[in-house]
C-alpha cells in the first residue's frame, strides 16, 4: 500500500515506539518517501528519541513531526491521553522532497526567515505542496505566509502550529533524526502527485454581503455607505432568536477572497473574529486588516454549523476517493465544540472511507482559501492525496 497510519496510546515512550515498530514491520514493505509524526505532551521529554528511532525505522527521505494536545489517527482523536502516531507515504512515481527548518533571526538587513528550501524558487506552484509544522512562540506565521504568497503565488501551504506546550522553549519539532526547539519544520513536495486541500471554517453567513466604504487598519467604520455598527444593529432586528444567541456568543466577519465573482457563497470568505467595538470611532474591530472596496459579510459559528460545513466540503471531494490524508484541526474543536468525541476524524471516515489519516489539534491551522494561504482558527484544514 502507498500510504499507512499507525498509533500507540502507551504512556511510556519506549513502549509506544516498540508498538509502532512492530506494527510497521507487519504492514509496510519497501522504502518511505515521507513520514509524518505527531505526539502528545507525554512524549515531549523524549522527542529526540522519537526522531532517531522513527527515522531509523522508516529510512524516510523526509521525516517531520510536532507535538499536539490531541493526536489524530484513523477515526480517533486522542484527547487528553497519551498518543503517538506515524503516517507514511510512498508514491508510485518519483517526486522531489525537500525537508527544511525555518528560523526567525535578526540580520544586518533586519528580521528574516532563514532556511527556505533552495529549490522553492524553481518549484511549479500547481505541482507543488508545502507542509509546515511550527512552534507558535518562535515562528512568525503571518510573515511566513505573506512571503510564500508573494514569492510563490498559487503554492498551497498546509499544516499547523504545535499545541502541546503553554510556554516558550517546551515544544520540540522533528526533522529527520533530530529534534529542534524553535521555528518551523516542513517539506516541499514537487512532481507528479495528486492532492486536494480543504479548509472548513465552520461558519455560515448571516445578512448580506456589503462593501467596505470606510476603514482604518483593523476597524470596519462604514459598510455600504452606512456606519458599520448601524448595519449590525439593522441585521440584529432581522435575526431569529437562535442566531442572536450566536452573535452574542461570538460574532465573525468573512472577507471575500475573490472579488471578481458574481455572487458569494459559503467557502468564498476568509473568516476572522470580531474583537469588539472601538468606543472612539464606533468601528467594529476584527482580527485582520481591512481596506475600502473589500466585500465582507457577518458570520456565526456553532457546533451544528461547523458539522454541516465540514460534511458538505468533504462530500464535494469524495470522488475520486483519496488514498490518504493529513488533518489539522483547531484545539477549540473536539469535545470543546461538539457533543461527541472524534468528530472531525469520524466525518472524514464517513465521507471518504477508512483511509490512512493522521494529524493533531493545532494552535493555528494553515491552509489556502482561494489562491492565498492563511493561518486560521476554529478550522479543520486538510490535505488529501490520491493513489
C-alpha positions as CSV (number, residue, x, y, z in Angstrom):
1,X,0.0,0.0,0.0
2,X,1.3,3.5,-0.8
3,X,0.1,5.1,2.5
4,X,-0.2,4.0,6.1
5,X,-1.1,5.4,9.5
6,X,-0.4,3.8,12.9
7,X,-0.8,4.9,16.5
8,X,0.0,3.9,20.1
9,X,-1.6,5.1,23.3
10,X,1.2,3.8,25.6
11,X,2.2,6.5,28.0
12,X,5.8,5.2,28.2
13,X,7.7,6.4,25.1
14,X,9.8,3.2,24.8
15,X,6.7,1.1,24.9
16,X,4.9,3.3,22.3
17,X,7.9,3.1,20.0
18,X,8.1,-0.6,20.3
19,X,4.4,-0.9,19.4
20,X,4.8,1.2,16.4
21,X,7.9,-0.6,15.3
22,X,6.1,-4.0,15.5
23,X,3.1,-2.7,13.6
24,X,5.2,-1.1,10.9
25,X,7.2,-4.2,10.3
26,X,3.9,-6.2,9.8
27,X,2.2,-3.8,7.5
28,X,4.8,-2.0,5.4
29,X,7.3,-3.2,2.8
30,X,9.8,-1.1,0.9
31,X,11.0,2.4,1.4
32,X,9.2,5.5,2.7
33,X,9.2,8.8,0.9
34,X,7.5,10.9,3.6
35,X,7.0,10.1,7.3
36,X,4.9,12.5,9.5
37,X,4.9,12.0,13.3
38,X,2.5,13.6,15.8
39,X,2.9,13.0,19.6
40,X,1.2,14.2,22.8
41,X,2.9,16.1,25.5
42,X,3.6,12.8,27.3
43,X,6.4,12.2,24.8
44,X,7.9,15.7,24.7
45,X,10.8,14.8,27.0
46,X,11.8,12.0,24.6
47,X,11.4,14.0,21.4
48,X,15.0,13.3,20.3
49,X,14.5,9.6,20.8
50,X,11.3,9.7,18.7
51,X,13.1,11.3,15.9
52,X,16.1,9.0,15.9
53,X,14.1,5.8,16.3
54,X,11.4,6.6,13.8
55,X,13.9,7.8,11.2
56,X,15.9,4.6,11.6
57,X,12.6,2.6,11.4
58,X,11.3,4.2,8.2
59,X,14.5,5.3,6.5
60,X,12.3,8.1,5.2
61,X,13.6,10.5,2.6
62,X,11.9,13.2,4.7
63,X,10.6,12.9,8.3
64,X,8.8,15.7,10.0
65,X,6.7,15.9,13.2
66,X,5.4,18.0,16.0
67,X,3.6,17.7,19.4
68,X,-0.1,18.4,19.9
69,X,-2.5,18.4,22.8
70,X,-4.7,16.0,20.9
71,X,-3.4,13.5,18.3
72,X,-5.5,12.2,15.4
73,X,-5.1,8.8,13.8
74,X,-7.6,6.9,11.7
75,X,-11.0,7.5,13.1
76,X,-9.8,8.6,16.6
77,X,-9.0,11.9,18.2
78,X,-7.0,11.1,21.4
79,X,-7.9,14.0,23.6
80,X,-6.1,14.4,27.0
81,X,-4.5,10.9,27.0
82,X,-1.1,9.9,25.6
83,X,-0.8,9.2,21.8
84,X,1.9,8.7,19.2
85,X,1.1,8.5,15.6
86,X,3.1,7.7,12.4
87,X,1.9,8.4,8.9
88,X,3.9,7.2,6.0
89,X,3.7,7.7,2.2
90,X,5.4,6.1,-0.8
91,X,4.4,7.5,-4.2
92,X,4.4,5.3,-7.2
93,X,6.2,8.0,-9.2
94,X,9.4,9.7,-8.3
95,X,8.7,13.0,-6.6
96,X,11.1,15.5,-5.2
97,X,11.0,16.1,-1.4
98,X,13.0,18.9,0.2
99,X,12.9,19.0,4.1
100,X,13.6,22.3,5.7
101,X,13.9,24.1,9.0
102,X,12.9,27.8,9.1
103,X,14.2,30.0,11.9
104,X,13.4,33.7,12.6
105,X,16.6,35.7,13.1
106,X,17.8,39.3,13.2
107,X,20.3,40.0,10.5
108,X,22.1,43.1,9.3
109,X,19.3,43.8,6.9
110,X,16.6,43.3,9.6
111,X,14.5,40.4,10.7
112,X,14.5,37.4,8.3
113,X,13.3,33.9,7.9
114,X,16.3,31.7,7.2
115,X,16.3,28.1,5.9
116,X,13.9,28.2,3.0
117,X,14.2,25.2,0.6
118,X,16.8,26.0,-2.0
119,X,14.6,24.7,-4.8
120,X,11.4,26.6,-3.8
121,X,12.1,29.3,-6.4
122,X,12.0,26.9,-9.3
123,X,9.0,24.9,-8.0
124,X,5.9,24.9,-10.2
125,X,3.1,26.1,-7.9
126,X,0.5,23.9,-9.4
127,X,2.6,20.8,-9.0
128,X,3.9,21.5,-5.5
129,X,2.8,21.5,-1.9
130,X,4.5,23.0,1.2
131,X,3.8,21.3,4.5
132,X,4.7,23.3,7.6
133,X,4.7,22.5,11.3
134,X,5.7,25.4,13.6
135,X,6.3,26.5,17.1
136,X,3.8,29.3,17.9
137,X,6.2,31.0,20.3
138,X,9.2,31.4,18.0
139,X,7.8,31.3,14.5
140,X,6.1,34.4,12.8
141,X,3.4,32.5,10.9
142,X,1.9,35.6,9.3
143,X,5.3,36.7,7.9
144,X,6.0,33.2,6.6
145,X,2.6,33.0,4.8
146,X,3.0,36.5,3.4
147,X,6.4,35.7,2.0
148,X,5.3,32.4,0.5
149,X,2.2,34.0,-1.0
150,X,4.2,36.8,-2.6
151,X,7.1,34.9,-3.8
152,X,5.3,31.8,-5.0
153,X,1.7,32.7,-5.8
154,X,-0.6,29.7,-6.0
155,X,1.6,27.4,-4.0
156,X,-0.6,25.6,-1.4
157,X,0.7,25.6,2.2
158,X,-0.9,23.3,4.8
159,X,0.0,22.4,8.4
160,X,-0.4,23.7,11.9
161,X,1.2,25.2,14.9
162,X,2.3,22.9,17.8
163,X,-0.1,22.9,20.7
164,X,1.4,20.7,23.4
165,X,3.2,23.5,25.3
166,X,1.8,26.5,27.0
167,X,5.1,28.4,27.2
168,X,8.2,29.1,25.1
169,X,11.0,26.6,24.9
170,X,9.0,23.4,25.6
171,X,7.8,22.4,22.1
172,X,10.0,20.1,20.1
173,X,9.8,19.7,16.3
174,X,11.1,16.7,14.5
175,X,13.2,16.9,11.3
176,X,14.9,13.7,10.2
177,X,16.7,12.1,13.1
178,X,16.8,15.3,15.2
179,X,14.5,17.4,17.3
180,X,14.7,21.2,17.2
181,X,13.2,23.7,19.7
182,X,12.2,26.7,17.6
183,X,11.0,27.9,14.2
184,X,9.2,25.6,11.8
185,X,10.0,22.3,10.1
186,X,8.4,21.0,6.9
187,X,8.8,19.6,3.5
188,X,8.4,20.8,0.0
189,X,6.8,18.2,-2.3
190,X,7.2,18.6,-6.1
191,X,6.3,16.4,-9.0
192,X,3.7,14.0,-10.4
193,X,1.4,13.5,-7.5
194,X,-2.2,14.5,-7.0
195,X,-3.6,16.2,-3.9
196,X,-6.5,18.3,-2.7
197,X,-6.8,20.8,0.1
198,X,-9.9,21.6,2.1
199,X,-10.3,24.3,4.8
200,X,-13.6,24.0,6.8
201,X,-14.0,27.3,8.7
202,X,-17.2,26.1,10.3
203,X,-19.2,29.3,9.8
204,X,-22.3,30.4,7.9
205,X,-23.1,33.8,6.7
206,X,-25.9,36.0,8.1
207,X,-27.3,39.1,6.5
208,X,-25.9,40.1,3.1
209,X,-22.5,40.9,1.6
210,X,-21.5,44.6,2.0
211,X,-18.7,46.7,0.5
212,X,-16.3,48.4,3.0
213,X,-16.7,52.1,2.3
214,X,-14.6,53.3,5.2
215,X,-11.9,51.5,7.3
216,X,-8.9,52.1,9.4
217,X,-6.4,49.3,9.8
218,X,-8.5,46.5,11.5
219,X,-11.5,48.7,12.1
220,X,-14.7,48.5,9.9
221,X,-16.1,52.0,10.1
222,X,-18.6,52.1,7.2
223,X,-20.3,49.3,5.3
224,X,-22.3,50.1,2.2
225,X,-22.1,53.8,3.0
226,X,-23.6,53.4,6.5
227,X,-21.9,53.2,9.9
228,X,-20.7,49.6,10.5
229,X,-22.5,49.5,13.9
230,X,-25.7,50.7,12.3
231,X,-25.6,47.9,9.8
232,X,-25.1,45.4,12.5
233,X,-28.0,46.8,14.5
234,X,-30.2,46.6,11.5
235,X,-29.2,43.0,11.0
236,X,-29.9,42.2,14.7
237,X,-33.5,43.2,14.3
238,X,-33.9,40.6,11.5
239,X,-32.3,37.7,13.2
240,X,-34.0,34.7,14.7
241,X,-33.6,34.1,18.4
242,X,-31.0,31.3,17.9
243,X,-28.8,33.5,15.7
244,X,-29.0,36.3,18.2
245,X,-27.6,33.9,20.8
246,X,-24.8,33.0,18.4
247,X,-24.0,36.7,17.7
248,X,-23.7,37.3,21.4
249,X,-21.5,34.3,21.9
250,X,-19.1,35.3,19.2
251,X,-19.6,37.2,16.0
252,X,-17.3,36.8,12.9
253,X,-16.7,38.7,9.7
254,X,-16.0,37.0,6.4
255,X,-13.9,38.8,3.8
256,X,-14.3,37.7,0.2
257,X,-11.2,36.3,-1.3
258,X,-12.1,36.7,-4.9
259,X,-13.9,40.0,-5.6
260,X,-14.5,39.1,-9.3
261,X,-17.2,36.5,-8.6
262,X,-20.8,37.5,-9.4
263,X,-22.2,36.0,-6.2
264,X,-20.7,34.9,-2.9
265,X,-21.4,31.7,-1.0
266,X,-20.1,29.8,2.0
267,X,-16.4,29.0,1.2
268,X,-15.8,32.2,-0.6
269,X,-14.9,34.1,2.6
270,X,-11.9,34.2,4.8
271,X,-13.3,34.2,8.4
272,X,-12.0,36.5,11.1
273,X,-13.1,37.1,14.7
274,X,-14.8,40.3,15.9
275,X,-12.6,41.6,18.7
276,X,-15.1,44.3,19.9
277,X,-16.3,47.8,19.3
278,X,-13.9,50.8,19.3
279,X,-15.5,53.4,21.6
280,X,-13.8,56.3,19.9
281,X,-14.8,55.6,16.4
282,X,-17.8,53.2,16.8
283,X,-16.0,50.9,14.4
284,X,-16.0,47.1,14.6
285,X,-12.6,45.7,15.3
286,X,-11.7,42.4,13.7
287,X,-8.5,40.2,13.7
288,X,-7.4,41.3,10.3
289,X,-6.6,44.5,8.3
290,X,-9.4,45.7,6.1
291,X,-9.4,48.2,3.2
292,X,-12.0,50.2,1.3
293,X,-13.5,48.3,-1.6
294,X,-13.4,44.8,0.0
295,X,-16.6,42.8,0.4
296,X,-17.5,41.4,3.8
297,X,-20.4,39.6,5.5
298,X,-21.2,38.8,9.1
299,X,-20.9,35.1,10.1
300,X,-21.8,32.9,13.0
301,X,-20.4,29.6,14.2
302,X,-21.7,26.8,16.4
303,X,-21.4,23.0,16.5
304,X,-24.2,22.4,14.0
305,X,-22.8,24.9,11.5
306,X,-19.3,23.5,11.9
307,X,-20.6,20.0,11.4
308,X,-22.6,20.9,8.3
309,X,-19.7,22.9,6.8
310,X,-17.2,20.1,7.2
311,X,-19.5,17.4,5.8
312,X,-20.5,19.5,2.8
313,X,-16.9,20.2,1.9
314,X,-15.9,16.5,2.4
315,X,-18.8,15.2,0.3
316,X,-17.7,17.5,-2.5
317,X,-14.3,15.9,-2.6
318,X,-15.4,12.3,-2.2
319,X,-14.9,11.4,-5.8
320,X,-12.4,10.4,-6.8
321,X,-11.8,8.9,-3.4
322,X,-8.4,10.0,-1.9
323,X,-6.0,7.4,-0.7
324,X,-4.8,9.1,2.5
325,X,-4.9,12.5,4.3
326,X,-3.5,14.8,6.9
327,X,-5.9,16.6,9.2
328,X,-5.1,19.8,11.2
329,X,-8.0,20.7,13.5
330,X,-8.2,23.6,15.9
331,X,-7.7,22.9,19.6
332,X,-11.0,24.7,20.0
333,X,-12.8,21.9,18.2
334,X,-13.2,18.3,19.5
335,X,-15.3,17.9,22.6
336,X,-14.8,21.7,23.3
337,X,-17.2,22.3,20.4
338,X,-19.0,19.1,19.6
339,X,-21.1,16.9,21.9
340,X,-19.3,13.7,20.8
341,X,-15.6,12.8,20.6
342,X,-13.7,12.1,17.4
343,X,-16.0,14.4,15.4
344,X,-13.6,15.6,12.6
345,X,-11.9,12.2,12.2
346,X,-15.3,10.4,12.1
347,X,-16.6,12.9,9.5
348,X,-13.6,12.2,7.2
349,X,-14.2,8.5,7.6
350,X,-17.9,8.8,6.9
351,X,-17.3,10.8,3.7
352,X,-14.1,9.2,2.4
353,X,-13.8,5.7,3.9
354,X,-11.2,4.2,6.2
355,X,-8.2,5.9,4.6
356,X,-4.8,6.3,6.4
357,X,-5.3,9.6,8.3
358,X,-3.2,11.4,10.9
359,X,-3.0,14.9,12.4
360,X,-3.4,16.9,15.5
361,X,-5.2,19.7,17.2
362,X,-3.3,22.8,16.4
363,X,-2.8,26.3,17.9
364,X,-3.5,27.8,14.5
365,X,-4.1,25.9,11.2
366,X,-2.5,26.7,7.9
367,X,-4.4,26.3,4.6
368,X,-5.4,28.1,1.4
369,X,-8.6,30.0,0.8
370,X,-8.9,30.8,-2.9
371,X,-5.3,31.2,-4.2
372,X,-3.7,32.5,-1.0
373,X,-2.7,30.8,2.2
374,X,-3.8,32.0,5.7
375,X,-3.5,31.0,9.3
376,X,-6.9,30.1,10.7
377,X,-8.7,29.5,14.0
378,X,-11.5,27.0,14.8
379,X,-11.0,25.4,11.4
380,X,-10.2,21.9,10.1
381,X,-7.5,22.2,7.4
382,X,-6.9,19.1,5.4
383,X,-4.8,17.8,2.5
384,X,-5.7,14.5,0.8
385,X,-3.5,12.5,-1.6
386,X,-4.6,10.3,-4.4
387,X,-3.0,7.0,-5.2
